[in-house]
């Protein structure tokens, strides 16, 4: 009932403030065309963030001072600087270093807008997710690790066969939340010219001086995207929880 009343109130506001709905519907397909790129950037970003987060977590847990120091610096620096600065650093800052690189390697420092956005999102979220991975790994009982070592498993085998399969249940839910947040943060990539969802909406809004209408359209599309992925994330969490109960011999166990 509350949601219904909210939507009625929004409809009244649309009429009262004379929103140009015809204009919104006219440019809706153009703005929607940026959705695939938004999703692509987010998917590639999270795929990069996951291994970085795992390496960062293992480094934070390592007794080796070099690995621990590098991972600690990575997490601290990236989390201590704005994402938009990191995007501009990769897109505009790295090309300045190309002059100091050997000829064949100079092109590695000159990246396109999509590549720059994916790298910035992956590096940024990898630093935040490192703490998630570290907490997931530490959630596994130390007794299991000692038992694996007593059986002759190496540290790598213990991590791969004992720790990570159990830690994944703790890691997946917050990782899903990070992916949903990344979908929204991907709008920052439009600042460097990537024609994703927000870039298209803001471009049309500025061109026709109807920013409010196009921003409302963009906001509704982002809301729909996050709602869809939140739904599937909830289903995945329930499935993992059910599997965990069965393994522990709960109500559905054998």
C-alpha positions as a Markdown table, in Angstrom:
| # | Residue | x | y | z |
|---|---|---|---|---|
| 1 | Unk | 0.0 | 0.0 | 0.0 |
| 2 | Unk | 2.8 | 2.4 | 0.9 |
| 3 | Unk | 4.6 | 1.7 | -2.4 |
| 4 | Unk | 1.3 | 2.2 | -4.3 |
| 5 | Unk | 0.8 | 5.6 | -2.6 |
| 6 | Unk | 4.3 | 6.6 | -3.4 |
| 7 | Unk | 3.8 | 5.8 | -7.1 |
| 8 | Unk | 0.5 | 7.7 | -7.1 |
| 9 | Unk | 2.3 | 10.7 | -5.5 |
| 10 | Unk | 5.1 | 10.5 | -8.2 |
| 11 | Unk | 2.5 | 10.4 | -10.9 |
| 12 | Unk | 0.8 | 13.5 | -9.5 |
| 13 | Unk | 4.2 | 15.3 | -9.4 |
| 14 | Unk | 4.9 | 14.3 | -13.0 |
| 15 | Unk | 1.6 | 16.0 | -14.0 |
| 16 | Unk | 2.1 | 19.0 | -11.7 |
| 17 | Unk | 5.6 | 19.8 | -12.9 |
| 18 | Unk | 4.6 | 19.1 | -16.5 |
| 19 | Unk | 7.2 | 16.5 | -17.3 |
| 20 | Unk | 7.6 | 16.0 | -21.0 |
| 21 | Unk | 6.7 | 12.3 | -21.1 |
| 22 | Unk | 6.7 | 12.4 | -24.9 |
| 23 | Unk | 10.3 | 13.5 | -24.9 |
| 24 | Unk | 11.2 | 10.8 | -22.4 |
| 25 | Unk | 9.6 | 8.1 | -24.5 |
| 26 | Unk | 11.2 | 9.4 | -27.6 |
| 27 | Unk | 14.7 | 9.1 | -26.3 |
| 28 | Unk | 14.2 | 6.0 | -24.1 |
| 29 | Unk | 15.5 | 3.6 | -26.8 |
| 30 | Unk | 18.6 | 5.7 | -27.2 |
| 31 | Unk | 19.3 | 5.7 | -23.5 |
| 32 | Unk | 18.5 | 2.0 | -23.2 |
| 33 | Unk | 21.1 | 1.3 | -25.9 |
| 34 | Unk | 23.7 | 2.1 | -23.2 |
| 35 | Unk | 22.6 | -0.7 | -20.9 |
| 36 | Unk | 24.6 | -3.5 | -22.6 |
| 37 | Unk | 27.8 | -1.5 | -22.3 |
| 38 | Unk | 27.0 | -0.6 | -18.6 |
| 39 | Unk | 26.5 | -4.3 | -17.9 |
| 40 | Unk | 29.7 | -5.3 | -19.9 |
| 41 | Unk | 31.8 | -2.8 | -18.0 |
| 42 | Unk | 30.4 | -4.0 | -14.7 |
| 43 | Unk | 30.9 | -7.7 | -15.5 |
| 44 | Unk | 34.5 | -7.2 | -16.7 |
| 45 | Unk | 35.2 | -5.0 | -13.7 |
| 46 | Unk | 34.0 | -7.6 | -11.2 |
| 47 | Unk | 35.9 | -10.4 | -13.0 |
| 48 | Unk | 39.1 | -8.3 | -12.6 |
| 49 | Unk | 38.2 | -7.4 | -9.0 |
| 50 | Unk | 37.8 | -11.0 | -7.8 |
| 51 | Unk | 41.4 | -12.2 | -8.4 |
| 52 | Unk | 42.8 | -8.9 | -7.2 |
| 53 | Unk | 40.7 | -9.2 | -4.0 |
| 54 | Unk | 41.9 | -12.8 | -3.5 |
| 55 | Unk | 45.5 | -11.8 | -3.9 |
| 56 | Unk | 45.0 | -8.8 | -1.6 |
| 57 | Unk | 43.4 | -11.0 | 1.1 |
| 58 | Unk | 46.1 | -13.6 | 0.9 |
| 59 | Unk | 48.8 | -10.9 | 1.1 |
| 60 | Unk | 47.1 | -9.4 | 4.2 |
| 61 | Unk | 47.1 | -12.9 | 5.8 |
| 62 | Unk | 50.6 | -13.7 | 4.7 |
| 63 | Unk | 53.5 | -13.7 | 7.3 |
| 64 | Unk | 55.8 | -12.6 | 4.5 |
| 65 | Unk | 56.5 | -8.9 | 5.2 |
| 66 | Unk | 56.9 | -8.1 | 1.5 |
| 67 | Unk | 53.5 | -9.6 | 0.4 |
| 68 | Unk | 51.8 | -8.2 | 3.5 |
| 69 | Unk | 53.3 | -4.7 | 2.9 |
| 70 | Unk | 52.4 | -4.6 | -0.8 |
| 71 | Unk | 48.8 | -5.8 | -0.3 |
| 72 | Unk | 48.4 | -3.4 | 2.7 |
| 73 | Unk | 49.6 | -0.5 | 0.6 |
| 74 | Unk | 47.3 | -1.5 | -2.3 |
| 75 | Unk | 44.2 | -1.6 | -0.1 |
| 76 | Unk | 45.1 | 1.5 | 1.8 |
| 77 | Unk | 45.9 | 3.7 | -1.2 |
| 78 | Unk | 43.0 | 2.6 | -3.5 |
| 79 | Unk | 40.5 | 2.9 | -0.7 |
| 80 | Unk | 41.9 | 6.3 | 0.3 |
| 81 | Unk | 41.5 | 7.9 | -3.1 |
| 82 | Unk | 38.3 | 8.6 | -5.1 |
| 83 | Unk | 37.2 | 6.3 | -7.9 |
| 84 | Unk | 36.9 | 9.2 | -10.3 |
| 85 | Unk | 40.6 | 10.2 | -9.6 |
| 86 | Unk | 41.6 | 6.6 | -10.4 |
| 87 | Unk | 39.6 | 6.7 | -13.7 |
| 88 | Unk | 41.3 | 9.9 | -14.8 |
| 89 | Unk | 44.7 | 8.6 | -13.6 |
| 90 | Unk | 44.5 | 5.5 | -15.8 |
| 91 | Unk | 42.9 | 7.3 | -18.8 |
| 92 | Unk | 44.8 | 10.6 | -18.8 |
| 93 | Unk | 47.8 | 10.0 | -16.5 |
| 94 | Unk | 49.2 | 6.7 | -17.9 |
| 95 | Unk | 49.7 | 8.1 | -21.4 |
| 96 | Unk | 52.2 | 10.6 | -20.1 |
| 97 | Unk | 54.4 | 7.7 | -19.0 |
| 98 | Unk | 54.4 | 6.2 | -22.5 |
| 99 | Unk | 57.3 | 8.6 | -23.5 |
| 100 | Unk | 59.5 | 6.8 | -21.0 |
| 101 | Unk | 58.7 | 3.3 | -22.2 |
| 102 | Unk | 60.5 | 1.4 | -25.0 |
| 103 | Unk | 58.9 | 1.9 | -28.4 |
| 104 | Unk | 57.0 | -1.4 | -28.6 |
| 105 | Unk | 55.6 | -1.0 | -25.0 |
| 106 | Unk | 54.3 | 2.6 | -25.4 |
| 107 | Unk | 50.9 | 1.5 | -26.6 |
| 108 | Unk | 50.3 | -0.4 | -23.4 |
| 109 | Unk | 50.1 | 3.0 | -21.6 |
| 110 | Unk | 47.5 | 4.4 | -24.0 |
| 111 | Unk | 44.1 | 2.9 | -23.1 |
| 112 | Unk | 40.6 | 3.3 | -24.5 |
| 113 | Unk | 37.7 | 4.6 | -22.4 |
| 114 | Unk | 36.2 | 1.2 | -21.9 |
| 115 | Unk | 39.5 | -0.4 | -20.9 |
| 116 | Unk | 40.3 | 2.5 | -18.6 |
| 117 | Unk | 36.9 | 2.2 | -16.9 |
| 118 | Unk | 37.1 | -1.6 | -16.4 |
| 119 | Unk | 40.7 | -1.3 | -15.0 |
| 120 | Unk | 39.7 | 1.5 | -12.6 |
| 121 | Unk | 36.5 | -0.3 | -11.4 |
| 122 | Unk | 38.4 | -3.6 | -11.0 |
| 123 | Unk | 41.3 | -2.1 | -9.1 |
| 124 | Unk | 39.0 | 0.0 | -6.9 |
| 125 | Unk | 36.6 | -2.8 | -6.0 |
| 126 | Unk | 39.4 | -5.3 | -5.7 |
| 127 | Unk | 40.8 | -3.3 | -2.8 |
| 128 | Unk | 37.4 | -3.1 | -1.0 |
| 129 | Unk | 36.6 | -6.8 | -1.7 |
| 130 | Unk | 40.0 | -7.8 | -0.3 |
| 131 | Unk | 38.6 | -7.3 | 3.2 |
| 132 | Unk | 35.6 | -9.4 | 2.3 |
| 133 | Unk | 37.8 | -12.3 | 1.1 |
| 134 | Unk | 40.0 | -12.0 | 4.1 |
| 135 | Unk | 37.0 | -12.3 | 6.4 |
| 136 | Unk | 35.7 | -15.3 | 4.5 |
| 137 | Unk | 39.0 | -17.1 | 4.7 |
| 138 | Unk | 39.4 | -16.3 | 8.4 |
| 139 | Unk | 35.8 | -17.7 | 9.0 |
| 140 | Unk | 37.1 | -21.2 | 8.3 |
| 141 | Unk | 38.1 | -22.9 | 11.6 |
| 142 | Unk | 41.8 | -23.2 | 12.3 |
| 143 | Unk | 41.3 | -26.8 | 13.4 |
| 144 | Unk | 40.4 | -27.8 | 9.9 |
| 145 | Unk | 43.6 | -26.2 | 8.5 |
| 146 | Unk | 45.7 | -28.0 | 11.1 |
| 147 | Unk | 44.0 | -31.3 | 10.3 |
| 148 | Unk | 44.8 | -30.8 | 6.6 |
| 149 | Unk | 48.4 | -30.1 | 7.4 |
| 150 | Unk | 48.5 | -33.2 | 9.6 |
| 151 | Unk | 47.4 | -35.2 | 6.5 |
| 152 | Unk | 50.4 | -33.9 | 4.6 |
| 153 | Unk | 48.6 | -31.2 | 2.5 |
| 154 | Unk | 50.7 | -28.3 | 1.4 |
| 155 | Unk | 49.6 | -24.7 | 2.2 |
| 156 | Unk | 48.3 | -24.3 | -1.4 |
| 157 | Unk | 46.4 | -27.6 | -1.3 |
| 158 | Unk | 44.8 | -26.7 | 2.0 |
| 159 | Unk | 43.7 | -23.3 | 0.7 |
| 160 | Unk | 42.4 | -24.8 | -2.6 |
| 161 | Unk | 40.7 | -27.9 | -1.1 |
| 162 | Unk | 39.6 | -26.9 | 2.4 |
| 163 | Unk | 39.6 | -23.2 | 2.9 |
| 164 | Unk | 38.3 | -21.6 | -0.3 |
| 165 | Unk | 35.3 | -24.0 | -0.9 |
| 166 | Unk | 34.0 | -23.1 | 2.6 |
| 167 | Unk | 34.9 | -19.4 | 2.4 |
| 168 | Unk | 33.0 | -19.0 | -0.8 |
| 169 | Unk | 29.7 | -19.2 | 1.1 |
| 170 | Unk | 30.7 | -16.2 | 3.1 |
| 171 | Unk | 32.2 | -14.3 | 0.2 |
| 172 | Unk | 29.4 | -14.6 | -2.4 |
| 173 | Unk | 26.7 | -12.5 | -0.7 |
| 174 | Unk | 28.8 | -9.4 | -0.2 |
| 175 | Unk | 30.4 | -9.9 | -3.6 |
| 176 | Unk | 26.9 | -9.7 | -5.1 |
| 177 | Unk | 26.3 | -6.5 | -3.3 |
| 178 | Unk | 29.6 | -5.1 | -4.6 |
| 179 | Unk | 28.6 | -6.0 | -8.2 |
| 180 | Unk | 25.3 | -4.2 | -7.8 |
| 181 | Unk | 27.2 | -1.2 | -6.5 |
| 182 | Unk | 29.6 | -1.4 | -9.4 |
| 183 | Unk | 26.6 | -1.2 | -11.9 |
| 184 | Unk | 25.8 | 2.2 | -10.3 |
| 185 | Unk | 29.5 | 3.3 | -10.1 |
| 186 | Unk | 30.0 | 2.5 | -13.8 |
| 187 | Unk | 28.2 | 5.7 | -14.5 |
| 188 | Unk | 31.5 | 7.5 | -13.6 |
| 189 | Unk | 33.1 | 5.9 | -16.6 |
| 190 | Unk | 30.9 | 8.1 | -18.8 |
| 191 | Unk | 33.0 | 11.1 | -17.7 |
| 192 | Unk | 35.8 | 10.0 | -20.0 |
| 193 | Unk | 33.4 | 9.6 | -22.9 |
| 194 | Unk | 32.3 | 6.0 | -22.7 |
| 195 | Unk | 28.8 | 5.9 | -24.2 |
| 196 | Unk | 27.2 | 3.9 | -21.4 |
| 197 | Unk | 23.8 | 4.5 | -19.8 |
| 198 | Unk | 24.5 | 7.7 | -17.9 |
| 199 | Unk | 26.6 | 9.3 | -20.7 |
| 200 | Unk | 23.7 | 8.9 | -23.1 |
| 201 | Unk | 21.1 | 10.3 | -20.7 |
| 202 | Unk | 23.2 | 13.3 | -19.8 |
| 203 | Unk | 24.2 | 14.0 | -23.4 |
| 204 | Unk | 20.6 | 14.2 | -24.5 |
| 205 | Unk | 19.6 | 16.2 | -21.5 |
| 206 | Unk | 22.2 | 18.8 | -22.1 |
| 207 | Unk | 21.6 | 18.9 | -25.8 |
| 208 | Unk | 17.8 | 19.7 | -25.5 |
| 209 | Unk | 18.0 | 21.4 | -22.1 |
| 210 | Unk | 15.8 | 18.8 | -20.5 |
| 211 | Unk | 18.2 | 17.3 | -18.0 |
| 212 | Unk | 15.5 | 16.4 | -15.4 |
| 213 | Unk | 13.6 | 14.2 | -17.8 |
| 214 | Unk | 16.6 | 12.2 | -19.1 |
| 215 | Unk | 18.0 | 11.9 | -15.6 |
| 216 | Unk | 14.7 | 10.5 | -14.4 |
| 217 | Unk | 14.8 | 7.9 | -17.2 |
| 218 | Unk | 18.4 | 7.0 | -16.3 |
| 219 | Unk | 17.5 | 6.6 | -12.7 |
| 220 | Unk | 14.5 | 4.3 | -13.4 |
| 221 | Unk | 16.7 | 2.1 | -15.7 |
| 222 | Unk | 19.4 | 1.9 | -13.0 |
| 223 | Unk | 16.8 | 1.0 | -10.4 |
| 224 | Unk | 15.4 | -1.7 | -12.7 |
| 225 | Unk | 18.9 | -3.2 | -13.3 |
| 226 | Unk | 19.8 | -3.3 | -9.6 |
| 227 | Unk | 16.4 | -4.8 | -8.7 |
| 228 | Unk | 16.8 | -7.6 | -11.3 |
| 229 | Unk | 20.3 | -8.4 | -10.1 |
| 230 | Unk | 19.2 | -8.2 | -6.4 |
| 231 | Unk | 16.5 | -10.7 | -7.1 |
| 232 | Unk | 18.9 | -13.2 | -8.6 |
| 233 | Unk | 21.4 | -12.6 | -5.8 |
| 234 | Unk | 18.7 | -13.3 | -3.2 |
| 235 | Unk | 17.9 | -16.6 | -4.9 |
| 236 | Unk | 21.6 | -17.5 | -5.0 |
| 237 | Unk | 22.0 | -16.7 | -1.3 |
| 238 | Unk | 18.9 | -18.9 | -0.4 |
| 239 | Unk | 20.3 | -21.7 | -2.5 |
| 240 | Unk | 23.7 | -21.5 | -0.8 |
| 241 | Unk | 22.0 | -21.4 | 2.6 |
| 242 | Unk | 19.9 | -24.5 | 1.8 |
| 243 | Unk | 23.0 | -26.4 | 0.7 |
| 244 | Unk | 24.8 | -25.4 | 3.9 |
| 245 | Unk | 22.0 | -26.6 | 6.1 |
| 246 | Unk | 21.9 | -29.9 | 4.2 |
| 247 | Unk | 25.6 | -30.4 | 4.6 |
| 248 | Unk | 25.4 | -29.7 | 8.3 |
| 249 | Unk | 22.6 | -32.2 | 8.7 |
| 250 | Unk | 19.8 | -29.7 | 9.3 |
| 251 | Unk | 16.1 | -30.1 | 8.7 |
| 252 | Unk | 16.7 | -31.4 | 5.1 |
| 253 | Unk | 19.8 | -33.3 | 5.9 |
| 254 | Unk | 20.3 | -37.1 | 5.8 |
